[in-house]
């Protein structure tokens, strides 16, 4: 049994970490911190956890030694305290964007400032097991993943690994929980309800992770907020370097994802759920990927769906921890979702 702590546990990603880790047979959660909720039971912020734990939030200023420390802090805070966190935990998994990139110039370009702890960037393994599995095994430090990047990366990775992408135009539609638990003008109900709001037509920071994982294909990325709470739906218009028919694309995706525990190919001939749909993935660590070939051109439309808080955040973090600690990779991640929702 290993001891785990969560720093910044009152937000949505922190709540999902708690939910998953409380069901993990090899983990005991011994500390969960929150500045705004310290002294309160964790179920005061995460009511779905009533009766599952008697933990109370503690101050993030004092972190007790643990085997694995999860950091679910706002961007910029983990890197400012990484030396401290590394001293109290053998392994660290950071869910923020602070250590996702391995290059200081790329960080400067996408985040508009110098990295506060550049010597730490190369120590972190990018925490997407489908792209970094072997590097995660036994690693001490793993980064989180961007939820939008995860939906795109898992949708396009088989094509990118074979060098088949000439260019791609990608849009994601995202739920409101992507904005976090703190209320703001954009999350105010009269402003959010009924919206289809293009909030990042260009320049979204998660594109840096797409370049990191997919390599160098020409990628044009946009993000749109829609009226759902959880979920990311990726629609990628991929222009291929060579002609592939439907059978060849099937073969490529099956070869790449056939042994993956949490990636499912979804391409049915009929029914409501012919293609990936984020609604039925709520609470799960699955990524569903499907595609449709345009018979009149070299365009392949690839569709991917995830729950942004699980596969796009806490689920991938726990999956990475399982690899880091030598546990079975899918431990505590076997929830298959609900239908109808």
N, C-alpha and C positions, 0 to 999 in steps of 0.2 A: 504493500500500500504506500503510495506517495502522497506527500502533503502539497496542496496547491493553494495559491492565493490569487486574488483578483484585485487589481488596483484600478479603481474607476468602475465600480460594479453597479452603479445606479442607473446607467444608461441602457438603451435597448440591447446593444451588443453584450454588455456585462450581464444583463438578465438572461440572455440566451446561453452565455457561458455557464452561468450558474445552473440553468435547467439541464444542460447536457452533462456537466461534471457531477451533479448530484446523483445522476443515474449511472455513473461510471464505476464499475466494481473495483478498479485499481486506484481510485483517487479519493482522498478526503479533502474537502475544501475547508480550510482552517481560518481564512481571513478574507473579508470582502470590504474594500474601502470605498468611502464616498464622503467628500467634504460637505455636500449639501444635505446628506441624509445620515450623517454619523450619529450613532446612538439609537437609531431606529431599526426595527426588524427588517430584513431584506424583503419580506413579503409586503411591506408597506409600499414599496416601489414596484415590486413584481408580484402582483396578487395571485398569479397562477401557481406560485410556489408555496401558498399557504399549506401548512401541515407537512411540508417536505423537509424543512430545516428551521432551526431556532437561531441561526446566525443573525447577528446584528452588524450593521455597517460600522466600521471603525475609521479613525482618521487616516488619511493617506500620508500623513507626515511621519508615521511610525509603521514600518513594514517589518513583520517578523520573518525570520528565516524559513524558507520552504524549499521543496525540491523543484517545483515549477511555478513560475510567476507569470501570470497573464496580465498584460497592460492594456486596458481599455480606456485610455485617456484621450483627451482632445489632441489633435495634431500639434506637434511641437513640444509637448510636455514630456514624453518618454525620452526623447533624445537629450533633453536638458538634465535628466536624472539617471541616465543609463548606467553610469559608474556605480551609483548607489544601489540600483536594482540588481546589477550583476554581482554585487557583494553579498546579497542576501538569498540568492537563488542559484542553484546549479544550472538551471535552464530557464530561459526567458522567451515568451511568445508575445510579441507586440502587435496589437491589432491596428494601430494607427498607420499613417503613411510615412512615419519617420525613417524607417529602415527598409522600405520596399525597393528602392533603387540602389544599384551598386556603384554608381558613378556620381561624383560631386558636381560635375558640369551639368549632367542631366537633372539633378536635384535643383540646381540654381535656375536652370531654364524653366522647369515646370512649376516650381514653388516660389520663385522670385526672390530667393534669399540664399545665403550660404548655409550649408548644413552645420549645426552647432557641434556635432561630434563625428567629423568625417572619417576618423580612424576606425569607427565602428561599422561603417557601411559594409565592408567586405566580410565582416564576421557573421552577418545575418544571411540565412538562406531564405529565399523567397518561398512563402508558405502556401504554395499551391501544389499539393502532392502529385497531381497529374502531370506537372511539368518538372518537379524538383524532388521526386520521391527518393532517389538514392542519396542525394545530398542531405535530405532531412533525416535519414536514418542515423541516429546517434548524435545529431547536431546539438549544440548548446543554445543557439539563438535562431529564432525563426521570426520572420516578419509576418504581418497580416497581409491580406489581399484586398484590393479595391473591388467592391461588388460589381460595378459595371465592367471593369477589366476582366473579372472572372467569367462573366457571361460571354463576353466577346472571345476571350482566350480559349475557353473550352469549345466554343462554336467553331473556331477557325484553326485550332492547333493541328489537326490531322493534315489539313491542306498546306499550312505553313511548313510543317516538318518535311513535306515532300517538295517544297519549292514551287507550288502550283499557283500561288496568288500573284497575279499581275498588279491588281489594285483592288481595293474594297471600299465601299461606302456603307458605313455602319451607323445605325441608330439604336439606342436603347430607350425603352419606356420604363420608368421607375416609379415605385411607390413612395409614399410620404415618409415612411420610417427611415429611408435613406438619409433624411435631413437630421436625424438624431432626436433625442428626447427633449431637448430644450426648445421651448416655443420661440417662434420668431414671426416676422411679418408674413413670410411666404407660407408658413404653416397655419396661420390664422384661418379658422374654418371658412369664413365667407370668401377668402382669397383662394383657398385650396380646393374647396368643393367644386366638382364639375370641371376642373381645369384640365387642359391639355397644353401645358406650358413648356415651350422650348427654352430651357434655362442655360444650356451650353451648346449653341450651334457649332462652335469651334473651341479649341483650346482647353478641353476638359483634362484635368490632371491625370486621370486614369489612363489616358492614352500613353503615358510614359511606360506603364506596366505592360501595355499591349506590345509596345516596341521591344521591351525587355524579353517577353516570353515568345513572341511570334517572329522576332528577327526584323528584317528590313523591308517587308512589303509596303507598298504605298497604301496608307490607311487614312480614310477621312471619317471622322467620328463626331456624332452629335448625341445629345441627351435631352430627353423630354420627360417632364413630370406629368403623371396622369393620376386619376382618382382611384387609387388602391393603396392599401397600407403596406403590405409586403410584396416584394417581387421585382424582378428585372426581366424584361423580354427584349432580347437582342434580335434585330433583323439586319442581316449583313448581305449586301449585294456584292458578290465576289466575282470579279472578272478574271477568268482562268487563263493561264499561259498556254494550256493545251486543251483539246477537246476531250471531255469526259462525258460518257453517258450515265444514265441513272444507275445502272448496274455497277459501273466502275466506282462511282461515288459511294454506293453502299459498301462495296468491298473495302475501300479505303477507310471508312469510318469504323467498320466492324473490326478490321485489323488493328486499328489504333486503340479502340475503346472496348474491345471484346472482354478484356480481363479487368477493366476498371470497375471497382465496386460501387461507385457513385455517379457514373455517367451512363445515361440510357439513350439509345437512339430511338426517336419517336417519329415515325413516318408511316401513318396508316392510310389505307385506301378509302376508308369511310368513317363516319361517326363525328361527334362533336370535338373530340380531342385528337384530330389527325396529326397535329403538330404540337410542339411544346407550349404549355400554358402555365404561367407562374402560379395561378390560383391553387392548383392541386399540389403544388410543391411547398405550400406554407408549412413551416416548421421542420422541413426535411433537409437533409444534406445532399439531396440529389441534384444533378444538373441534367436536364433533358435537352437533347440536340436533334434537330431534324433539318431537312433540306428539300428543295424543289429545283430541278434543272429547267431553265428556260430553253425550250427546243429551238427557238429562233435566234439564239445568240450564244456567246460563251459565258453568259451570266448564270451563276449558281446562287440561289437565295438560301442562306443558311439561317436557321432560327434556333435560338437557345433560350432557355428559361431557368432561373434559379430563385430561391428565397434569398434576398439580399442580406438578411441577418444571420442566416445559417451558412449555406455554402459560400455566400459572399462575405462572411465574417467569422462568427463563432464556430461554425461547423468545421470549416477548413482549419481553424486554429486548433481545435481538438483533434482532428485527423492528423495534423502535423505533430502535435504532442504525442499521439500514439506511436508514430514512427520514431520520434526522437527518443522515446523511452522504451522502445522494444515491445510495445503492446500490439495486439491484433489491430490492424488499421481501422476497422469499422466499429471498434468498441464504443458503445454509448451513442452511436449514430444511426441506429437501425429503424428509427421511426419512419413509416412509409407515407405519412400524410393522411388526409381525410377527404372523403367525397360522399355527398356534396358538402360544400363549405358555405 
